[in-house]
């Protein structure tokens, strides 16, 4: 029994020498293939066992025959270990190469499809992460294409809408300059109307650019939803009278909100103008407010007859104006995009859905604490 500590010490020293040599090799070959690393690890393991065994055998003064037998057994174990390490390394490398080839589709605008077949848990996890990233990139590319389409449509519509009043202003100014106008006052009123229209369009563009640039400065104040709706109804009443549309909003609940009153009044004003212009004469536009859990929902319901299902996801896109039959006589399709931008700046959400006889726009905002 007294020889066991000595044998253990001799075996430890022999194995430690082999392990130290293996560590140096692994450091030198750390940038090489995983096959090389696995082979080195297997070789170090076998060499450590081989060195410890030989050291013990020498210390025990085994006969040459017995020493040869032990050496042969350890050598065979070393060969099997190295072969196993090579096979495992080549399999891991093959799976890694397949994953690399599949990941190259990212740069070509394609989608990632994980290679089939069994693999290690780490490579499977990496494949799932790459698939999730591929899905996010695909969604991002789709959003980018939609935004680019909206930008092109916006430029086309703005160019058209600016050209029309400018051409009218030029014609009227030339007529006034030539003195061929029988009623100059009427021309002056019409020119003022066109200038106001241009000013409104430029103001919408400026507001939208602030929203997209994240430069919209909000000054939240505590205000009742009833008061907010009352101010918006008062501002939209002249247009409603002109269009022959009834406004309903006296029953809105007095729910507390903490919002920028000016910007939120603009939200409701844009929704009301949009609803009034699309509601036929003798129709009704209803404005309401209700509490859903911890959120306040402001709603504007019109009598437009509904929005096609294919257009519903695009209603709040920049420049969207619907079909020709639904296109209002003025504006460049920026009102609803401004609505969404202001609402999202208040940590809210803007939605639209069809209801009987028309559609319902909803603005969901956090309720102010009581």
One Martini backbone bead per residue (centre of mass of N, CA, C, O) as a GRO file, in nm:
protein
  370
    1UNK     BB    1   0.054   0.066  -0.014
    2UNK     BB    2   0.315   0.253  -0.014
    3UNK     BB    3   0.333   0.260  -0.344
    4UNK     BB    4   0.086   0.429  -0.444
    5UNK     BB    5   0.181   0.725  -0.421
    6UNK     BB    6   0.422   0.687  -0.613
    7UNK     BB    7   0.263   0.599  -0.860
    8UNK     BB    8   0.082   0.847  -0.878
    9UNK     BB    9   0.312   1.053  -0.914
   10UNK     BB   10   0.435   0.937  -1.171
   11UNK     BB   11   0.176   0.953  -1.344
   12UNK     BB   12   0.131   1.260  -1.311
   13UNK     BB   13   0.396   1.358  -1.436
   14UNK     BB   14   0.357   1.229  -1.714
   15UNK     BB   15   0.080   1.361  -1.780
   16UNK     BB   16   0.165   1.659  -1.740
   17UNK     BB   17   0.370   1.671  -1.969
   18UNK     BB   18   0.164   1.606  -2.192
   19UNK     BB   19  -0.038   1.836  -2.128
   20UNK     BB   20   0.157   2.075  -2.175
   21UNK     BB   21   0.217   2.011  -2.467
   22UNK     BB   22  -0.082   2.027  -2.563
   23UNK     BB   23  -0.135   2.322  -2.485
   24UNK     BB   24   0.073   2.443  -2.678
   25UNK     BB   25  -0.052   2.328  -2.938
   26UNK     BB   26  -0.334   2.457  -2.911
   27UNK     BB   27  -0.233   2.750  -2.922
   28UNK     BB   28  -0.091   2.727  -3.203
   29UNK     BB   29  -0.380   2.581  -3.332
   30UNK     BB   30  -0.644   2.771  -3.281
   31UNK     BB   31  -0.690   2.860  -3.606
   32UNK     BB   32  -0.772   2.593  -3.682
   33UNK     BB   33  -0.928   2.326  -3.727
   34UNK     BB   34  -1.131   2.115  -3.546
   35UNK     BB   35  -0.980   1.860  -3.623
   36UNK     BB   36  -0.710   1.936  -3.498
   37UNK     BB   37  -0.808   1.979  -3.210
   38UNK     BB   38  -0.926   1.696  -3.163
   39UNK     BB   39  -0.661   1.544  -3.218
   40UNK     BB   40  -0.496   1.673  -2.995
   41UNK     BB   41  -0.673   1.588  -2.761
   42UNK     BB   42  -0.648   1.283  -2.810
   43UNK     BB   43  -0.337   1.274  -2.801
   44UNK     BB   44  -0.306   1.382  -2.514
   45UNK     BB   45  -0.465   1.166  -2.369
   46UNK     BB   46  -0.295   0.924  -2.465
   47UNK     BB   47  -0.014   1.031  -2.382
   48UNK     BB   48  -0.074   1.057  -2.083
   49UNK     BB   49  -0.132   0.759  -2.040
   50UNK     BB   50   0.130   0.652  -2.163
   51UNK     BB   51   0.332   0.799  -1.976
   52UNK     BB   52   0.223   0.694  -1.707
   53UNK     BB   53   0.251   0.393  -1.768
   54UNK     BB   54   0.557   0.382  -1.830
   55UNK     BB   55   0.653   0.500  -1.566
   56UNK     BB   56   0.538   0.273  -1.390
   57UNK     BB   57   0.672   0.031  -1.532
   58UNK     BB   58   0.962   0.119  -1.477
   59UNK     BB   59   0.932   0.130  -1.163
   60UNK     BB   60   0.840  -0.191  -1.158
   61UNK     BB   61   1.029  -0.373  -1.331
   62UNK     BB   62   0.948  -0.487  -1.591
   63UNK     BB   63   0.947  -0.689  -1.831
   64UNK     BB   64   0.994  -0.670  -2.163
   65UNK     BB   65   0.732  -0.817  -2.234
   66UNK     BB   66   0.533  -0.658  -2.056
   67UNK     BB   67   0.602  -0.381  -2.176
   68UNK     BB   68   0.513  -0.449  -2.465
   69UNK     BB   69   0.218  -0.511  -2.404
   70UNK     BB   70   0.140  -0.237  -2.284
   71UNK     BB   71   0.224  -0.071  -2.527
   72UNK     BB   72   0.027  -0.203  -2.732
   73UNK     BB   73  -0.236  -0.135  -2.593
   74UNK     BB   74  -0.198   0.174  -2.591
   75UNK     BB   75  -0.163   0.207  -2.899
   76UNK     BB   76  -0.444   0.103  -2.983
   77UNK     BB   77  -0.599   0.317  -2.825
   78UNK     BB   78  -0.479   0.555  -2.980
   79UNK     BB   79  -0.586   0.487  -3.263
   80UNK     BB   80  -0.886   0.491  -3.192
   81UNK     BB   81  -0.897   0.779  -3.083
   82UNK     BB   82  -0.796   0.925  -3.339
   83UNK     BB   83  -1.015   0.820  -3.532
   84UNK     BB   84  -1.253   0.937  -3.375
   85UNK     BB   85  -1.165   1.234  -3.391
   86UNK     BB   86  -1.164   1.255  -3.701
   87UNK     BB   87  -1.459   1.183  -3.752
   88UNK     BB   88  -1.585   1.401  -3.573
   89UNK     BB   89  -1.448   1.644  -3.706
   90UNK     BB   90  -1.560   1.604  -3.997
   91UNK     BB   91  -1.860   1.626  -3.916
   92UNK     BB   92  -1.851   1.910  -3.796
   93UNK     BB   93  -1.738   2.050  -4.049
   94UNK     BB   94  -1.967   1.974  -4.240
   95UNK     BB   95  -2.189   2.123  -4.079
   96UNK     BB   96  -2.054   2.402  -4.088
   97UNK     BB   97  -2.045   2.431  -4.398
   98UNK     BB   98  -2.351   2.411  -4.442
   99UNK     BB   99  -2.415   2.662  -4.269
  100UNK     BB  100  -2.248   2.864  -4.434
  101UNK     BB  101  -2.396   2.830  -4.706
  102UNK     BB  102  -2.678   2.912  -4.595
  103UNK     BB  103  -2.582   3.205  -4.492
  104UNK     BB  104  -2.511   3.341  -4.777
  105UNK     BB  105  -2.809   3.437  -4.853
  106UNK     BB  106  -2.819   3.708  -4.709
  107UNK     BB  107  -2.648   3.879  -4.922
  108UNK     BB  108  -2.878   3.798  -5.162
  109UNK     BB  109  -3.179   3.829  -5.028
  110UNK     BB  110  -3.244   3.579  -4.885
  111UNK     BB  111  -3.322   3.285  -4.720
  112UNK     BB  112  -3.301   3.081  -4.442
  113UNK     BB  113  -3.192   2.729  -4.448
  114UNK     BB  114  -3.155   2.470  -4.267
  115UNK     BB  115  -2.986   2.201  -4.257
  116UNK     BB  116  -3.014   1.881  -4.284
  117UNK     BB  117  -2.990   1.686  -4.019
  118UNK     BB  118  -2.772   1.605  -3.796
  119UNK     BB  119  -2.651   1.769  -3.490
  120UNK     BB  120  -2.542   1.975  -3.282
  121UNK     BB  121  -2.664   2.174  -3.041
  122UNK     BB  122  -2.509   2.432  -3.125
  123UNK     BB  123  -2.578   2.426  -3.431
  124UNK     BB  124  -2.883   2.428  -3.393
  125UNK     BB  125  -2.897   2.697  -3.246
  126UNK     BB  126  -2.766   2.862  -3.474
  127UNK     BB  127  -2.983   2.797  -3.686
  128UNK     BB  128  -3.221   2.928  -3.535
  129UNK     BB  129  -3.101   3.214  -3.523
  130UNK     BB  130  -3.073   3.249  -3.830
  131UNK     BB  131  -3.374   3.214  -3.893
  132UNK     BB  132  -3.471   3.455  -3.724
  133UNK     BB  133  -3.299   3.666  -3.872
  134UNK     BB  134  -3.422   3.616  -4.151
  135UNK     BB  135  -3.709   3.705  -4.078
  136UNK     BB  136  -3.634   3.995  -3.998
  137UNK     BB  137  -3.507   4.076  -4.270
  138UNK     BB  138  -3.758   4.028  -4.442
  139UNK     BB  139  -3.936   4.234  -4.295
  140UNK     BB  140  -3.749   4.475  -4.346
  141UNK     BB  141  -3.758   4.463  -4.655
  142UNK     BB  142  -4.064   4.500  -4.678
  143UNK     BB  143  -4.075   4.777  -4.540
  144UNK     BB  144  -3.883   4.917  -4.738
  145UNK     BB  145  -4.058   4.876  -4.989
  146UNK     BB  146  -4.307   5.023  -4.880
  147UNK     BB  147  -4.167   5.296  -4.831
  148UNK     BB  148  -4.073   5.341  -5.121
  149UNK     BB  149  -4.354   5.341  -5.243
  150UNK     BB  150  -4.460   5.578  -5.074
  151UNK     BB  151  -4.255   5.786  -5.173
  152UNK     BB  152  -4.325   5.778  -5.471
  153UNK     BB  153  -4.623   5.852  -5.437
  154UNK     BB  154  -4.577   6.117  -5.289
  155UNK     BB  155  -4.418   6.265  -5.508
  156UNK     BB  156  -4.636   6.243  -5.725
  157UNK     BB  157  -4.869   6.382  -5.568
  158UNK     BB  158  -4.729   6.644  -5.489
  159UNK     BB  159  -4.665   6.737  -5.772
  160UNK     BB  160  -4.959   6.752  -5.862
  161UNK     BB  161  -5.077   6.931  -5.623
  162UNK     BB  162  -4.883   7.173  -5.682
  163UNK     BB  163  -4.936   7.229  -5.983
  164UNK     BB  164  -5.232   7.313  -5.980
  165UNK     BB  165  -5.227   7.579  -5.805
  166UNK     BB  166  -4.995   7.713  -5.960
  167UNK     BB  167  -5.138   7.731  -6.229
  168UNK     BB  168  -5.374   7.902  -6.126
  169UNK     BB  169  -5.209   8.142  -6.021
  170UNK     BB  170  -5.081   8.213  -6.288
  171UNK     BB  171  -5.338   8.266  -6.450
  172UNK     BB  172  -5.458   8.486  -6.263
  173UNK     BB  173  -5.216   8.681  -6.267
  174UNK     BB  174  -5.218   8.728  -6.574
  175UNK     BB  175  -5.506   8.835  -6.590
  176UNK     BB  176  -5.457   9.077  -6.403
  177UNK     BB  177  -5.220   9.200  -6.563
  178UNK     BB  178  -5.399   9.229  -6.839
  179UNK     BB  179  -5.700   9.327  -6.764
  180UNK     BB  180  -5.935   9.070  -6.815
  181UNK     BB  181  -6.096   9.120  -6.547
  182UNK     BB  182  -6.416   9.165  -6.416
  183UNK     BB  183  -6.345   9.019  -6.112
  184UNK     BB  184  -6.090   9.066  -5.901
  185UNK     BB  185  -6.198   8.974  -5.622
  186UNK     BB  186  -6.243   8.677  -5.697
  187UNK     BB  187  -5.946   8.620  -5.764
  188UNK     BB  188  -5.833   8.689  -5.487
  189UNK     BB  189  -5.988   8.471  -5.331
  190UNK     BB  190  -5.879   8.229  -5.493
  191UNK     BB  191  -5.581   8.280  -5.431
  192UNK     BB  192  -5.609   8.249  -5.126
  193UNK     BB  193  -5.705   7.957  -5.132
  194UNK     BB  194  -5.452   7.837  -5.271
  195UNK     BB  195  -5.249   7.932  -5.059
  196UNK     BB  196  -5.373   7.777  -4.823
  197UNK     BB  197  -5.335   7.501  -4.950
  198UNK     BB  198  -5.028   7.513  -4.972
  199UNK     BB  199  -4.974   7.566  -4.672
  200UNK     BB  200  -5.096   7.300  -4.571
  201UNK     BB  201  -4.907   7.109  -4.723
  202UNK     BB  202  -4.640   7.215  -4.605
  203UNK     BB  203  -4.717   7.163  -4.309
  204UNK     BB  204  -4.745   6.856  -4.336
  205UNK     BB  205  -4.456   6.801  -4.430
  206UNK     BB  206  -4.317   6.917  -4.180
  207UNK     BB  207  -4.451   6.733  -3.971
  208UNK     BB  208  -4.357   6.463  -4.095
  209UNK     BB  209  -4.052   6.521  -4.075
  210UNK     BB  210  -4.046   6.540  -3.765
  211UNK     BB  211  -4.145   6.257  -3.707
  212UNK     BB  212  -3.924   6.097  -3.869
  213UNK     BB  213  -3.684   6.254  -3.699
  214UNK     BB  214  -3.772   6.279  -3.387
  215UNK     BB  215  -3.868   6.615  -3.345
  216UNK     BB  216  -4.118   6.580  -3.164
  217UNK     BB  217  -4.241   6.808  -2.936
  218UNK     BB  218  -4.372   6.742  -2.617
  219UNK     BB  219  -4.654   6.875  -2.398
  220UNK     BB  220  -4.778   6.740  -2.139
  221UNK     BB  221  -5.124   6.734  -2.031
  222UNK     BB  222  -5.400   6.752  -1.843
  223UNK     BB  223  -5.696   6.600  -1.995
  224UNK     BB  224  -6.003   6.575  -2.126
  225UNK     BB  225  -6.169   6.398  -2.362
  226UNK     BB  226  -6.414   6.587  -2.381
  227UNK     BB  227  -6.253   6.849  -2.443
  228UNK     BB  228  -6.099   6.749  -2.689
  229UNK     BB  229  -6.351   6.688  -2.861
  230UNK     BB  230  -6.482   6.968  -2.848
  231UNK     BB  231  -6.258   7.118  -3.003
  232UNK     BB  232  -6.269   6.948  -3.263
  233UNK     BB  233  -6.569   7.002  -3.330
  234UNK     BB  234  -6.553   7.310  -3.354
  235UNK     BB  235  -6.345   7.307  -3.595
  236UNK     BB  236  -6.538   7.106  -3.789
  237UNK     BB  237  -6.821   7.242  -3.825
  238UNK     BB  238  -6.803   7.411  -4.089
  239UNK     BB  239  -6.747   7.168  -4.279
  240UNK     BB  240  -7.001   7.008  -4.206
  241UNK     BB  241  -7.204   7.219  -4.304
  242UNK     BB  242  -7.104   7.232  -4.597
  243UNK     BB  243  -7.154   6.902  -4.633
  244UNK     BB  244  -7.404   6.797  -4.458
  245UNK     BB  245  -7.287   6.703  -4.170
  246UNK     BB  246  -7.317   6.523  -3.879
  247UNK     BB  247  -7.225   6.583  -3.540
  248UNK     BB  248  -7.116   6.341  -3.284
  249UNK     BB  249  -7.002   6.404  -2.912
  250UNK     BB  250  -7.156   6.454  -2.626
  251UNK     BB  251  -7.109   6.143  -2.494
  252UNK     BB  252  -6.835   6.174  -2.403
  253UNK     BB  253  -6.610   6.082  -2.186
  254UNK     BB  254  -6.438   6.203  -1.886
  255UNK     BB  255  -6.129   6.125  -1.957
  256UNK     BB  256  -5.806   6.096  -1.856
  257UNK     BB  257  -5.524   6.278  -1.993
  258UNK     BB  258  -5.163   6.277  -2.107
  259UNK     BB  259  -5.115   6.532  -2.339
  260UNK     BB  260  -5.076   6.697  -2.630
  261UNK     BB  261  -5.318   6.909  -2.711
  262UNK     BB  262  -5.239   7.010  -2.992
  263UNK     BB  263  -5.170   6.736  -3.129
  264UNK     BB  264  -5.439   6.587  -3.056
  265UNK     BB  265  -5.621   6.784  -3.204
  266UNK     BB  266  -5.500   6.717  -3.480
  267UNK     BB  267  -5.583   6.427  -3.490
  268UNK     BB  268  -5.892   6.475  -3.476
  269UNK     BB  269  -5.906   6.669  -3.715
  270UNK     BB  270  -5.808   6.472  -3.932
  271UNK     BB  271  -6.030   6.260  -3.885
  272UNK     BB  272  -6.272   6.448  -3.936
  273UNK     BB  273  -6.206   6.545  -4.220
  274UNK     BB  274  -6.194   6.265  -4.342
  275UNK     BB  275  -6.490   6.187  -4.266
  276UNK     BB  276  -6.649   6.424  -4.395
  277UNK     BB  277  -6.546   6.387  -4.695
  278UNK     BB  278  -6.663   6.067  -4.694
  279UNK     BB  279  -6.942   6.175  -4.622
  280UNK     BB  280  -7.243   6.204  -4.700
  281UNK     BB  281  -7.503   6.373  -4.721
  282UNK     BB  282  -7.678   6.332  -4.418
  283UNK     BB  283  -7.464   6.231  -4.251
  284UNK     BB  284  -7.256   6.069  -3.992
  285UNK     BB  285  -7.030   6.180  -3.729
  286UNK     BB  286  -6.868   5.997  -3.471
  287UNK     BB  287  -6.760   6.076  -3.135
  288UNK     BB  288  -6.546   5.900  -2.895
  289UNK     BB  289  -6.509   5.769  -2.545
  290UNK     BB  290  -6.318   5.503  -2.381
  291UNK     BB  291  -6.262   5.242  -2.142
  292UNK     BB  292  -5.975   5.006  -2.161
  293UNK     BB  293  -5.880   4.944  -1.890
  294UNK     BB  294  -5.573   5.145  -1.920
  295UNK     BB  295  -5.731   5.270  -2.176
  296UNK     BB  296  -5.790   5.521  -2.417
  297UNK     BB  297  -6.060   5.550  -2.660
  298UNK     BB  298  -6.063   5.713  -2.962
  299UNK     BB  299  -6.340   5.785  -3.189
  300UNK     BB  300  -6.417   5.766  -3.555
  301UNK     BB  301  -6.731   5.763  -3.731
  302UNK     BB  302  -6.840   5.690  -4.052
  303UNK     BB  303  -7.016   5.702  -4.400
  304UNK     BB  304  -6.830   5.571  -4.651
  305UNK     BB  305  -6.881   5.233  -4.684
  306UNK     BB  306  -6.586   5.162  -4.667
  307UNK     BB  307  -6.290   4.961  -4.685
  308UNK     BB  308  -6.093   4.785  -4.848
  309UNK     BB  309  -5.922   4.517  -4.735
  310UNK     BB  310  -5.649   4.580  -4.892
  311UNK     BB  311  -5.630   4.888  -4.764
  312UNK     BB  312  -5.618   4.879  -4.451
  313UNK     BB  313  -5.296   4.850  -4.404
  314UNK     BB  314  -5.254   5.153  -4.569
  315UNK     BB  315  -5.397   5.402  -4.441
  316UNK     BB  316  -5.123   5.512  -4.268
  317UNK     BB  317  -4.972   5.573  -4.509
  318UNK     BB  318  -4.776   5.752  -4.695
  319UNK     BB  319  -5.003   5.887  -4.942
  320UNK     BB  320  -5.268   5.769  -4.880
  321UNK     BB  321  -5.607   5.774  -5.080
  322UNK     BB  322  -5.707   5.555  -5.236
  323UNK     BB  323  -5.939   5.570  -5.438
  324UNK     BB  324  -6.076   5.782  -5.658
  325UNK     BB  325  -6.358   5.791  -5.512
  326UNK     BB  326  -6.197   5.868  -5.222
  327UNK     BB  327  -6.069   6.119  -5.316
  328UNK     BB  328  -6.000   6.411  -5.219
  329UNK     BB  329  -5.979   6.743  -5.328
  330UNK     BB  330  -5.755   6.750  -5.101
  331UNK     BB  331  -5.442   6.678  -5.054
  332UNK     BB  332  -5.163   6.415  -4.990
  333UNK     BB  333  -5.199   6.184  -4.772
  334UNK     BB  334  -5.095   6.289  -4.458
  335UNK     BB  335  -5.296   6.282  -4.217
  336UNK     BB  336  -5.274   5.978  -4.120
  337UNK     BB  337  -4.967   5.975  -4.083
  338UNK     BB  338  -4.972   6.190  -3.862
  339UNK     BB  339  -5.148   6.042  -3.665
  340UNK     BB  340  -4.959   5.804  -3.613
  341UNK     BB  341  -4.708   5.964  -3.522
  342UNK     BB  342  -4.837   6.106  -3.275
  343UNK     BB  343  -4.946   5.858  -3.127
  344UNK     BB  344  -4.670   5.706  -3.101
  345UNK     BB  345  -4.539   5.942  -2.935
  346UNK     BB  346  -4.769   5.858  -2.700
  347UNK     BB  347  -4.777   5.542  -2.677
  348UNK     BB  348  -4.968   5.453  -2.910
  349UNK     BB  349  -5.261   5.362  -3.125
  350UNK     BB  350  -5.361   5.312  -3.469
  351UNK     BB  351  -5.688   5.232  -3.605
  352UNK     BB  352  -5.887   5.031  -3.847
  353UNK     BB  353  -6.242   4.964  -3.926
  354UNK     BB  354  -6.516   4.809  -4.027
  355UNK     BB  355  -6.854   4.915  -4.050
  356UNK     BB  356  -7.166   4.991  -4.067
  357UNK     BB  357  -7.145   5.215  -4.344
  358UNK     BB  358  -6.825   5.217  -4.259
  359UNK     BB  359  -6.572   5.358  -4.045
  360UNK     BB  360  -6.326   5.302  -3.768
  361UNK     BB  361  -6.137   5.517  -3.576
  362UNK     BB  362  -5.860   5.443  -3.349
  363UNK     BB  363  -5.730   5.584  -3.037
  364UNK     BB  364  -5.475   5.459  -2.828
  365UNK     BB  365  -5.428   5.552  -2.481
  366UNK     BB  366  -5.296   5.634  -2.200
  367UNK     BB  367  -5.404   5.663  -1.890
  368UNK     BB  368  -5.447   5.875  -1.648
  369UNK     BB  369  -5.404   5.917  -1.337
  370UNK     BB  370  -5.629   5.973  -1.065
   0.00000   0.00000   0.00000
